[in-house]
Amino acid sequence: MTTTAITHISALVTNDPSLGDSSPLGLIQDAAVVIEGDRVVWTGESSKAPATDNAVDVAGRAVIPGFVDSHSHLVFAGDRTQEFNARMSGRAYSAGGIRTTVAATRAATDEELSANVARYLAEALRQGTTTFETKSGYGLTVEDEARALRIAARHTDEVTFLGAHIVSPDYADDPAGYVDLVTGPMLDACAPYARWIDVFCEKGAFDGDQARAILTAGRAKGLHPRVHANQLGHGPGVRLAVELDAASADHCTHLTDADVDALAQSATVATLLPGAEFSTRAAWPDARRLLDAGATVALSTDCNPGSSFTSSVPFCIALAVRDMGMTPDEALWSATAGGAAALRRDDIGRIAPGARADLVVLDAPSHVHLAYRPGVPLVHEVWRRGERTVAPRGAF
């Protein structure tokens, strides 16, 4: 099998504290990485790199793990520009919301929906995202939810059934009936295409009892829970996530001390989604409070057409450092190893022997530039599964 060395790396972030400077980032200066097939087989100082079939000199650039975007909503159609414009202009906008996207998504063809997913994934890849999760939730019928998951599964293994996004407009007067649909025929149709089950546990969506019933039914079908929790206000979402051993509680904007303690003492990752706060002018999650308590934190884009229409993890890193109390090191770890933890994966989010060869070469000498130079396209090239999928201009 062919081996390739990536050499003359100014600073290599491995996310393995047994390597390099022994920090959580496992930082190695003047480093090299050796790839064989789709795996990393060696990391260390560039001068000690073993002989390989090929070599790529990155000329003093930094290298980081590929970003792991563990929360997105990419199977959709339509546009909500007017809603965003109204919100940013201080006007109420009653005609928008998830229901607008549901109508457009139901009307779209399979080909249109798949092309949209591919488009946004290519956009994310150019910005360094090598692993992503995505959800259903804009169909809200048995047929449309199953269709969304079939389409998502063509593009990623990390597929989440979110029939419990909101109560379907078709069941506006019968929310209990919709829960029965989600936990019955819809779950039966969707489970074969998904790894995860999610629920929007908030006032105006699903309460704690409804969310527990939905997640428990999904778990009985072999789907593992994740929860949209505590985004809009205090509620039972975070502690329900911990109770059911959910892989992640996502948003975590409004937390009590008990919520923070529960996360810190559990394996449930607190996934923070600063793009949503940016796009809605809502209060920022307090990452510092979670980190100081010992909780595991992930950063993700929440890419969706309504409340966070960004596919840029670097943008979210900059927001987390500027407005959520994270250091540049913590934000990068959360967007890579933290995202991997939120997907309960140990083969991604790090650059160490045995890990999948997903890495990003930055046009900068340090990962700190991701926050230091916000909005600047710093991704020079991207390697995914050992193949260079985004190359510097003129490389091919």
SVG drawing of the C-alpha trace seen along z (x, -y; Angstrom):
<svg xmlns="http://www.w3.org/2000/svg" viewBox="-57 -47 73 49">
<polyline fill="none" stroke="black" stroke-width="0.4" points="0.0,0.0 1.3,-3.5 2.7,-5.7 2.7,-9.5 4.6,-11.8 3.3,-15.3 6.4,-17.2 7.6,-20.6 4.5,-21.2 5.1,-24.2 2.7,-23.0 0.7,-19.7 -2.4,-19.4 -2.8,-15.7 -5.4,-15.9 -3.5,-13.1 -2.0,-14.2 0.5,-11.3 2.2,-13.1 4.2,-16.3 3.8,-18.8 1.5,-16.5 -1.3,-19.2 -4.9,-18.2 -3.9,-19.2 -0.8,-17.1 1.0,-19.8 4.2,-18.8 6.4,-21.5 8.2,-21.1 6.3,-17.9 5.4,-15.3 2.5,-12.9 2.7,-9.6 -0.4,-8.2 -0.9,-4.7 -4.1,-4.0 -6.8,-5.9 -5.0,-5.8 -2.4,-7.7 0.5,-5.4 3.1,-7.8 3.5,-11.3 6.5,-13.1 9.3,-15.6 9.8,-16.1 13.5,-15.2 12.6,-11.8 10.0,-10.9 10.5,-7.4 11.0,-6.9 7.8,-6.9 6.7,-6.4 5.6,-10.1 6.2,-13.3 4.2,-16.5 6.0,-19.6 3.5,-22.0 6.2,-24.7 5.7,-25.7 1.9,-25.6 0.0,-24.3 -2.0,-21.0 -5.1,-20.2 -7.6,-17.3 -10.5,-17.6 -13.5,-19.3 -16.2,-17.0 -19.6,-18.8 -21.8,-16.7 -25.1,-18.7 -26.6,-19.9 -29.9,-19.9 -29.0,-19.6 -32.0,-17.8 -34.2,-20.7 -35.4,-22.9 -36.4,-26.5 -35.1,-29.8 -35.8,-31.9 -34.0,-35.1 -37.1,-37.2 -37.4,-35.7 -33.7,-36.5 -34.0,-40.0 -37.1,-40.7 -35.4,-39.4 -32.3,-41.5 -34.5,-44.5 -36.3,-44.1 -39.6,-43.1 -41.8,-40.1 -42.1,-37.5 -45.0,-35.2 -45.0,-33.6 -41.6,-32.0 -40.2,-29.2 -39.7,-25.5 -43.2,-25.1 -42.0,-27.2 -39.1,-24.8 -41.4,-21.8 -43.7,-22.9 -40.7,-23.5 -39.1,-20.3 -42.2,-18.2 -42.6,-19.8 -39.0,-19.1 -37.9,-16.1 -35.4,-13.5 -32.9,-14.8 -33.3,-18.4 -32.9,-17.4 -29.8,-15.2 -28.2,-18.0 -28.7,-20.4 -27.1,-18.1 -24.1,-17.5 -23.7,-21.3 -23.6,-22.1 -21.3,-19.2 -18.9,-20.4 -19.0,-23.9 -18.3,-22.5 -15.4,-20.3 -13.7,-23.4 -13.8,-24.8 -12.2,-21.8 -15.1,-19.6 -14.3,-16.0 -17.1,-14.3 -20.7,-15.5 -23.9,-14.4 -27.2,-15.4 -30.9,-15.0 -34.3,-14.7 -37.0,-16.9 -38.4,-18.9 -40.8,-16.3 -42.9,-15.3 -44.8,-12.6 -43.9,-9.0 -43.0,-9.1 -41.1,-12.4 -39.1,-11.6 -38.0,-8.2 -37.2,-9.9 -35.0,-12.5 -33.1,-9.8 -32.6,-7.7 -31.1,-10.8 -28.9,-11.7 -27.6,-8.1 -26.2,-8.4 -23.8,-11.1 -22.9,-10.2 -23.0,-7.3 -24.0,-9.8 -27.8,-10.1 -30.3,-11.2 -34.1,-10.7 -35.7,-13.9 -39.3,-13.4 -39.8,-15.1 -38.6,-18.5 -42.0,-20.1 -45.5,-18.8 -46.4,-18.4 -48.9,-21.0 -51.1,-18.1 -51.5,-17.3 -51.7,-20.9 -54.8,-20.0 -53.6,-16.5 -50.0,-16.5 -50.5,-13.2 -51.5,-11.7 -48.3,-13.0 -46.2,-11.5 -48.0,-8.2 -47.1,-8.5 -43.4,-9.3 -43.0,-6.4 -45.0,-4.0 -45.2,-4.0 -42.7,-6.8 -40.0,-5.2 -40.6,-1.9 -40.0,-3.4 -37.1,-5.6 -35.0,-3.4 -33.3,-1.3 -31.7,-4.5 -30.5,-6.1 -28.0,-5.7 -29.4,-8.3 -32.8,-9.6 -33.3,-13.2 -36.1,-15.3 -36.6,-19.1 -37.4,-19.2 -38.6,-22.8 -41.7,-24.7 -43.7,-24.9 -42.2,-21.6 -42.1,-18.5 -42.2,-18.4 -40.2,-16.1 -42.7,-13.2 -43.2,-13.3 -39.5,-13.5 -38.8,-10.6 -41.4,-8.5 -39.9,-9.3 -36.3,-8.6 -37.2,-5.4 -39.0,-4.1 -36.1,-4.9 -33.7,-3.2 -35.8,-0.1 -35.3,-0.1 -31.6,-0.4 -31.2,-4.1 -29.1,-6.0 -30.5,-9.3 -29.3,-12.8 -31.4,-15.8 -32.1,-19.4 -32.0,-20.7 -32.3,-24.0 -32.0,-26.3 -34.9,-28.6 -35.2,-28.5 -34.7,-26.3 -36.3,-22.9 -35.9,-19.1 -33.9,-18.5 -30.4,-18.3 -31.2,-16.1 -33.3,-13.9 -30.3,-13.5 -28.1,-12.5 -30.8,-10.1 -31.0,-8.3 -27.3,-8.3 -27.7,-10.5 -24.5,-11.0 -25.1,-14.8 -27.3,-17.5 -27.3,-20.2 -27.6,-24.0 -27.3,-24.1 -27.9,-27.8 -30.0,-28.0 -28.6,-25.8 -29.1,-25.5 -26.3,-24.4 -27.9,-21.0 -27.8,-20.8 -24.1,-21.6 -23.3,-19.1 -25.3,-16.4 -23.4,-17.0 -20.0,-17.1 -20.7,-13.7 -21.9,-12.0 -20.7,-10.8 -23.2,-13.1 -21.4,-15.8 -22.6,-19.4 -22.7,-20.5 -22.7,-24.3 -24.0,-25.9 -22.9,-29.5 -24.2,-30.0 -27.7,-29.9 -27.1,-32.6 -25.4,-34.7 -28.3,-34.4 -31.0,-35.0 -29.3,-37.5 -29.9,-35.2 -27.9,-34.9 -24.6,-33.0 -24.0,-29.6 -21.5,-29.8 -18.8,-27.4 -16.5,-28.6 -19.0,-27.4 -19.3,-24.0 -15.5,-23.5 -14.7,-24.7 -17.2,-22.1 -15.5,-19.3 -18.1,-18.8 -17.0,-17.6 -17.9,-20.3 -18.3,-20.1 -18.7,-22.9 -20.9,-22.5 -22.5,-24.7 -26.2,-23.7 -26.3,-24.4 -30.0,-24.9 -32.0,-27.4 -33.6,-29.2 -31.6,-29.9 -28.0,-29.1 -27.3,-29.1 -23.6,-28.6 -21.5,-25.6 -18.3,-27.2 -16.7,-25.5 -13.9,-28.2 -16.6,-30.9 -18.1,-29.0 -14.6,-28.7 -14.1,-32.4 -17.5,-33.1 -16.8,-30.6 -13.5,-32.3 -14.9,-35.9 -18.2,-35.4 -18.4,-32.1 -15.3,-32.2 -13.3,-29.5 -9.6,-29.7 -8.4,-29.0 -7.1,-25.7 -10.4,-24.7 -12.4,-25.8 -10.3,-23.8 -10.4,-20.7 -14.2,-21.0 -14.6,-21.3 -12.6,-18.2 -12.2,-15.7 -15.3,-17.2 -17.4,-16.5 -16.0,-13.0 -17.0,-12.4 -20.5,-13.7 -20.7,-11.0 -19.0,-8.4 -16.2,-8.0 -12.5,-7.5 -11.3,-7.1 -11.8,-10.8 -11.0,-14.2 -7.4,-13.4 -4.1,-12.8 -2.4,-9.8 -1.5,-6.3 -4.6,-4.3 -6.9,-7.3 -8.6,-8.0 -6.4,-10.2 -8.6,-13.3 -6.5,-16.5 -6.6,-20.2 -3.5,-22.2 -4.0,-25.9 -2.5,-28.8 -1.1,-29.9 1.7,-28.9 -0.7,-28.1 -4.3,-26.9 -4.8,-30.1 -5.2,-32.0 -8.7,-30.4 -9.8,-32.8 -7.1,-35.5 -8.1,-36.0 -11.9,-35.5 -13.6,-35.4 -10.3,-34.7 -10.3,-31.5 -7.4,-29.8 -8.0,-26.3 -5.1,-25.6 -5.9,-21.9 -7.9,-19.1 -7.1,-15.4 -10.0,-13.0 -9.6,-9.2 -6.0,-9.6 -6.9,-11.4 -6.3,-15.1 -9.8,-16.2 -9.3,-20.0 -6.0,-20.9 -4.0,-24.2 -4.4,-26.2 -2.2,-24.8 -1.5,-21.5 -3.4,-19.4"/>
</svg>
